[in-house]
Amino acid sequence: MPSATATALDLQAARKHLIWHGKRPHLDILLCAPRGFCAGVDRAIQIVELALEKYGAPVYVRHAIVHNKYVVDGLKAKGAVFVEELSEIPDSAAPVVFSAHGVPKSVPADAKTRNMFFLDATCPLVSKVHVEASRHFEEGHEIVLIGHAGHPEVIGTMGQLPEGAVTLIETVADANAFIPRDPNTLAFVTQTTLSVDDTREIVEALKARFPAINGPHKEDICYATTNRQEAIKAVAPLVDAMIVVGSKNSSNSLRLVEVALRSGCKVATLVDRAEDIDWSLYSGLSSLGVSAGASAPEKLVEEVIDAFALRYDVRVETKVTAEENIAFNIPRVLRTMEVAVGR
């Protein structure tokens, strides 16, 4: 990965090339839409920003509020303090925000024991999965969670129920090897940011082995994840290469790269921002697709387009595959602030 200094030198070289040679090769950029922030991410960031405005710094945030370095660094600059565990927070009246990925039940219980003032920024679509898992458990079902081990959303969902109540399935092989206590009392839920196609294959494997398995009333993979993957599928076969803007710890962003490659695009990479582009992969292009994960701000997409505009004569077109107009309410205690700052 090139350093910021190396990138600056690259940009200088590109500018000199333009001065000396007078023209740039043409590049068609096809922008995926939808892309970037989803309603859950927007809500989580608002909660931290409004808490800072209402209560002042510091506002503590347990885990990265969303998986994007630029967003987290921006909130740090405003006075947010990020921790992994509540034990890292000194005794104070400062607010504590739980991230959009959700937390185990033990976390708010611990916060209450310590008399902490906390704000829950869990995405409502993740909360929906928590409710489903709890309902299945109360009905006596053995629960399977389709997801990625170690992801905070998975940790939070499994942490809604007693240890051992949920079995994690990551692959079709896991589904084929799984031995339930009773195949007639099974239910499954899924992480919200998975590959739609991979998840479908796992669900099909489970249903083939256990026809009586109960699923969610409505698919758990969130609308934003699905829409961004469908947009990638529409654009990837039309372009020479793709760039997905997003951080490497962002599950939904990583899935977009995988979807692009599976959809016929020969080159697809994930970049945090323009300075991370490996230009050796993007020479001699005539067309480029650009998307962004659900936690990546549009400003970083614009940075990437500007970087290509230094090297190419770009023409930008947007490929719209879905319209999104979903918004989620913020906690009541912050709603007066929301009005005051004109959100």
C-alpha positions as CSV (number, residue, x, y, z in Angstrom):
1,M,0.0,0.0,0.0
2,P,1.5,3.4,-1.0
3,S,2.2,5.9,1.7
4,A,0.7,9.4,1.7
5,T,4.1,10.8,0.7
6,A,4.4,8.3,-2.2
7,T,0.9,9.2,-3.2
8,A,1.7,12.9,-3.2
9,L,4.7,12.3,-5.4
10,D,2.5,10.3,-7.7
11,L,0.1,13.2,-8.0
12,Q,2.9,15.6,-8.7
13,A,4.2,13.2,-11.5
14,A,0.7,13.0,-12.9
15,R,0.4,16.8,-13.0
16,K,3.8,17.1,-14.8
17,H,2.7,14.5,-17.3
18,L,-0.4,16.6,-18.1
19,I,1.7,19.7,-18.5
20,W,4.3,18.0,-20.8
21,H,1.9,15.9,-22.9
22,G,-1.1,18.1,-22.9
23,K,-3.9,15.4,-22.7
24,R,-5.1,12.6,-20.7
25,P,-6.6,9.2,-21.8
26,H,-10.4,9.0,-21.5
27,L,-12.0,7.1,-18.6
28,D,-15.7,6.4,-18.1
29,I,-16.5,6.1,-14.4
30,L,-19.7,4.3,-13.5
31,L,-20.9,5.1,-10.0
32,C,-23.0,2.5,-8.2
33,A,-26.2,3.8,-6.6
34,P,-27.0,3.1,-3.9
35,R,-23.6,3.3,-2.2
36,G,-22.2,4.7,1.0
37,F,-24.0,5.6,4.2
38,C,-27.1,3.6,5.2
39,A,-29.7,4.7,7.6
40,G,-28.2,2.7,10.6
41,V,-24.8,4.2,10.1
42,D,-26.1,7.7,9.7
43,R,-28.2,7.3,12.9
44,A,-25.2,6.0,14.9
45,I,-22.9,8.9,13.8
46,Q,-25.7,11.4,14.6
47,I,-26.0,10.0,18.1
48,V,-22.3,10.6,18.8
49,E,-22.3,14.0,17.3
50,L,-25.5,15.1,19.1
51,A,-24.2,13.7,22.4
52,L,-21.0,15.8,22.0
53,E,-23.0,18.9,21.2
54,K,-25.5,18.4,24.1
55,Y,-23.1,17.1,26.8
56,G,-19.7,18.2,25.7
57,A,-16.5,16.1,25.5
58,P,-15.7,13.5,26.3
59,V,-18.3,11.1,25.0
60,Y,-17.1,7.5,25.3
61,V,-17.9,5.1,22.5
62,R,-17.6,1.3,23.1
63,H,-16.0,-0.1,20.0
64,A,-15.8,1.8,16.7
65,I,-19.2,3.4,16.2
66,V,-19.1,2.2,12.6
67,H,-16.3,0.4,10.7
68,N,-14.7,3.4,8.9
69,K,-11.4,4.9,9.9
70,Y,-12.2,8.4,8.5
71,V,-15.5,8.6,10.4
72,V,-13.9,7.4,13.7
73,D,-10.9,9.8,13.3
74,G,-13.3,12.7,12.7
75,L,-15.3,11.9,15.8
76,K,-12.1,11.6,17.8
77,A,-11.2,15.1,16.7
78,K,-14.5,16.3,18.1
79,G,-14.0,14.7,21.5
80,A,-15.2,11.1,21.2
81,V,-13.1,8.6,23.1
82,F,-13.2,5.0,21.8
83,V,-12.8,2.1,24.0
84,E,-13.2,-1.7,23.6
85,E,-14.6,-2.4,27.1
86,L,-16.5,-0.4,29.7
87,S,-13.7,-1.2,32.2
88,E,-11.5,1.3,30.3
89,I,-13.9,4.2,31.1
90,P,-13.2,6.2,34.3
91,D,-16.0,6.9,36.8
92,S,-17.7,10.0,35.4
93,A,-21.1,11.3,34.2
94,A,-19.9,11.3,30.6
95,P,-22.2,9.6,28.1
96,V,-21.3,6.2,26.8
97,V,-22.5,5.2,23.3
98,F,-22.8,1.5,22.2
99,S,-21.8,1.0,18.5
100,A,-24.1,0.4,15.6
101,H,-23.1,-3.3,15.6
102,G,-24.9,-4.1,18.8
103,V,-23.6,-5.4,22.1
104,P,-24.2,-8.5,24.3
105,K,-26.9,-8.1,27.0
106,S,-24.1,-8.2,29.6
107,V,-22.8,-4.8,28.4
108,P,-25.9,-2.6,29.3
109,A,-26.3,-4.6,32.4
110,D,-22.7,-3.7,33.4
111,A,-23.3,-0.1,32.5
112,K,-26.4,0.0,34.8
113,T,-24.4,-1.6,37.6
114,R,-21.9,1.2,37.3
115,N,-24.6,3.9,37.0
116,M,-23.4,4.9,33.6
117,F,-25.5,7.1,31.3
118,F,-25.5,5.2,28.0
119,L,-27.0,5.7,24.6
120,D,-27.6,2.7,22.4
121,A,-26.7,3.3,18.7
122,T,-27.4,-0.3,17.7
123,C,-28.8,-0.4,14.2
124,P,-32.6,-1.1,14.4
125,L,-32.1,-3.9,11.8
126,V,-29.5,-5.5,14.1
127,S,-31.9,-5.1,17.0
128,K,-34.5,-6.9,14.9
129,V,-32.2,-9.9,14.7
130,H,-31.7,-9.8,18.5
131,V,-35.5,-9.9,19.0
132,E,-35.8,-12.8,16.6
133,A,-33.1,-14.8,18.3
134,S,-34.7,-14.2,21.7
135,R,-38.2,-15.1,20.4
136,H,-36.9,-18.4,19.0
137,F,-35.1,-19.2,22.2
138,E,-38.2,-18.6,24.3
139,E,-40.2,-20.9,21.9
140,G,-37.7,-23.7,22.7
141,H,-35.7,-23.6,19.4
142,E,-32.0,-24.4,19.1
143,I,-30.6,-21.4,17.2
144,V,-28.1,-21.3,14.4
145,L,-26.5,-17.9,13.6
146,I,-25.1,-17.5,10.1
147,G,-22.2,-15.0,10.3
148,H,-18.5,-14.4,10.7
149,A,-16.7,-15.4,13.9
150,G,-15.3,-12.4,15.9
151,H,-17.4,-9.8,14.1
152,P,-18.9,-7.4,16.8
153,E,-22.4,-7.9,15.4
154,V,-22.1,-11.7,15.8
155,I,-20.7,-11.3,19.3
156,G,-23.6,-9.0,20.2
157,T,-26.2,-11.4,18.7
158,M,-24.8,-14.5,20.4
159,G,-24.6,-12.4,23.6
160,Q,-28.4,-12.0,23.7
161,L,-28.8,-15.5,24.9
162,P,-27.1,-17.9,27.4
163,E,-23.8,-19.4,26.4
164,G,-24.2,-22.4,24.2
165,A,-27.7,-21.4,23.0
166,V,-26.4,-20.3,19.6
167,T,-24.3,-22.2,17.2
168,L,-22.3,-20.1,14.6
169,I,-22.3,-21.3,11.0
170,E,-19.9,-19.6,8.7
171,T,-19.8,-21.8,5.6
172,V,-21.8,-24.4,3.6
173,A,-19.3,-27.0,5.0
174,D,-20.2,-25.9,8.6
175,A,-23.9,-26.3,7.7
176,N,-23.3,-29.8,6.3
177,A,-21.3,-30.8,9.4
178,F,-23.7,-29.3,12.0
179,I,-25.4,-31.9,14.3
180,P,-28.3,-30.4,16.2
181,R,-29.8,-31.7,19.4
182,D,-33.2,-32.0,17.7
183,P,-33.6,-31.4,14.0
184,N,-37.3,-30.6,14.5
185,T,-36.6,-27.6,16.9
186,L,-34.2,-25.6,14.8
187,A,-34.2,-21.9,13.9
188,F,-31.7,-19.6,12.1
189,V,-30.9,-15.9,12.1
190,T,-28.1,-14.2,10.1
191,Q,-25.7,-11.3,10.4
192,T,-27.0,-8.3,8.5
193,T,-23.9,-7.6,6.4
194,L,-23.2,-10.9,4.7
195,S,-22.9,-11.8,1.1
196,V,-26.5,-12.4,-0.1
197,D,-25.4,-15.2,-2.4
198,D,-23.2,-17.0,0.2
199,T,-25.9,-16.8,2.8
200,R,-28.5,-18.2,0.4
201,E,-26.2,-21.2,-0.2
202,I,-25.8,-21.8,3.5
203,V,-29.6,-21.5,4.1
204,E,-30.3,-23.9,1.3
205,A,-27.8,-26.4,2.8
206,L,-29.5,-26.1,6.2
207,K,-33.0,-26.5,4.7
208,A,-32.0,-29.5,2.7
209,R,-30.8,-31.3,5.8
210,F,-33.4,-29.9,8.2
211,P,-36.7,-29.1,6.3
212,A,-38.4,-28.1,9.5
213,I,-35.9,-25.3,10.3
214,N,-37.5,-21.9,11.2
215,G,-36.2,-18.8,9.5
216,P,-36.8,-15.1,10.0
217,H,-40.2,-13.6,9.0
218,K,-38.2,-11.3,6.7
219,E,-34.6,-11.8,5.5
220,D,-32.1,-10.6,8.1
221,I,-29.5,-9.3,5.6
222,C,-30.3,-5.6,5.7
223,Y,-31.7,-3.6,2.8
224,A,-28.5,-1.5,2.4
225,T,-26.3,-4.6,2.2
226,T,-28.6,-6.2,-0.4
227,N,-29.0,-3.0,-2.5
228,R,-25.2,-2.2,-2.6
229,Q,-24.5,-5.8,-3.7
230,E,-27.1,-5.6,-6.4
231,A,-25.7,-2.3,-7.7
232,I,-22.2,-3.9,-7.8
233,K,-23.6,-6.9,-9.8
234,A,-25.1,-4.5,-12.3
235,V,-21.9,-2.5,-12.8
236,A,-19.1,-5.0,-12.5
237,P,-19.6,-6.8,-15.9
238,L,-19.6,-3.4,-17.6
239,V,-16.2,-2.1,-16.5
240,D,-12.5,-2.9,-16.6
241,A,-12.0,-2.5,-12.9
242,M,-13.7,-1.5,-9.7
243,I,-12.9,0.3,-6.5
244,V,-14.9,0.0,-3.3
245,V,-14.4,2.7,-0.8
246,G,-14.4,1.3,2.7
247,S,-12.3,0.2,5.6
248,K,-10.8,-3.3,5.8
249,N,-12.7,-4.1,9.1
250,S,-16.0,-3.3,7.4
251,S,-17.8,-6.6,6.6
252,N,-20.2,-5.2,4.1
253,S,-17.4,-3.4,2.2
254,L,-15.3,-6.6,1.9
255,R,-18.4,-8.4,0.6
256,L,-18.8,-5.8,-2.2
257,V,-15.3,-6.5,-3.4
258,E,-16.0,-10.2,-3.4
259,V,-19.3,-9.6,-5.3
260,A,-17.5,-7.5,-7.9
261,L,-15.0,-10.2,-8.6
262,R,-17.6,-12.9,-8.8
263,S,-19.6,-10.8,-11.2
264,G,-16.9,-10.7,-13.8
265,C,-14.7,-7.8,-12.9
266,K,-11.1,-8.8,-13.2
267,V,-9.7,-6.1,-10.8
268,A,-11.6,-5.0,-7.7
269,T,-10.0,-3.6,-4.6
270,L,-11.0,-2.0,-1.3
271,V,-9.5,1.4,-0.3
272,D,-10.0,3.6,2.7
273,R,-9.4,6.6,0.6
274,A,-7.7,7.9,-2.6
275,E,-4.2,7.8,-1.1
276,D,-4.5,4.0,-0.7
277,I,-5.0,3.3,-4.4
278,D,-2.4,1.0,-5.9
279,W,-2.0,2.7,-9.3
280,S,-0.2,-0.3,-10.8
281,L,-3.6,-2.1,-10.8
282,Y,-5.4,0.8,-12.5
283,S,-3.3,1.7,-15.6
284,G,-4.6,1.5,-19.1
285,L,-8.3,1.6,-18.1
286,S,-11.1,2.7,-20.3
287,S,-13.9,2.2,-17.7
288,L,-14.0,2.0,-13.9
289,G,-16.8,1.2,-11.4
290,V,-16.9,2.9,-8.1
291,S,-18.9,2.0,-5.0
292,A,-18.7,2.5,-1.2
293,G,-19.6,0.4,1.8
294,A,-22.4,1.4,4.1
295,S,-20.1,3.1,6.6
296,A,-18.1,5.1,4.0
297,P,-18.9,8.8,3.6
298,E,-19.5,10.3,0.1
299,K,-16.5,12.7,0.6
300,L,-14.1,9.7,0.2
301,V,-15.8,8.6,-3.0
302,E,-15.3,12.1,-4.4
303,E,-11.6,11.9,-3.4
304,V,-11.2,8.8,-5.5
305,I,-12.9,10.3,-8.5
306,D,-10.7,13.4,-8.2
307,A,-7.6,11.2,-8.0
308,F,-8.5,9.5,-11.3
309,A,-9.4,12.9,-12.8
310,L,-5.7,13.9,-12.4
311,R,-4.7,11.0,-14.6
312,Y,-7.6,10.6,-17.0
313,D,-10.2,12.8,-18.8
314,V,-13.1,11.4,-16.8
315,R,-16.8,11.1,-17.6
316,V,-18.9,10.2,-14.6
317,E,-22.2,8.4,-15.0
318,T,-24.4,6.9,-12.2
319,K,-26.0,3.5,-12.4
320,V,-29.1,3.5,-10.2
321,T,-30.5,0.1,-9.3
322,A,-32.6,1.1,-6.2
323,E,-33.9,4.1,-4.4
324,E,-33.4,4.4,-0.6
325,N,-35.5,6.7,1.6
326,I,-35.2,4.9,5.0
327,A,-34.4,6.9,8.2
328,F,-34.3,5.7,11.8
329,N,-35.2,7.7,14.9
330,I,-32.5,8.7,17.3
331,P,-32.9,8.3,21.1
332,R,-35.6,10.5,22.5
333,V,-33.1,12.3,24.9
334,L,-31.3,13.7,21.8
335,R,-34.3,14.6,19.7
336,T,-34.5,18.2,20.9
337,M,-30.8,18.6,19.9
338,E,-31.6,17.2,16.5
339,V,-34.1,19.9,15.9
340,A,-31.8,22.6,17.3
341,V,-29.0,21.8,14.9
342,G,-31.3,21.5,11.9
343,R,-31.0,17.8,11.2
